[in-house]
């Protein structure tokens, strides 16, 4: 019996449909997580920049903008 190879492990032919569905599910969830990180990072970046326009808000705005930027980087890479 031949099957698909995943890394160094072979997937048996009878289990291949379950393996394929599982791989598709992990791919979709990974993309969803990246999209959420990108959108949340962008929102936090914008809120941080807007809060930094005032002197009092700069204490919270700068770390918020940096955190948003780091979330965007995490979502992209």
Secondary structure, 3 states (H helix, E strand, C coil): CCCCEECCEECCHHHHHHHHHHHHHHHHHHHHHHHHHHHHHHHHHHHHHHHCCCCCCHHHHHHHHHHHHHHHHHHHC
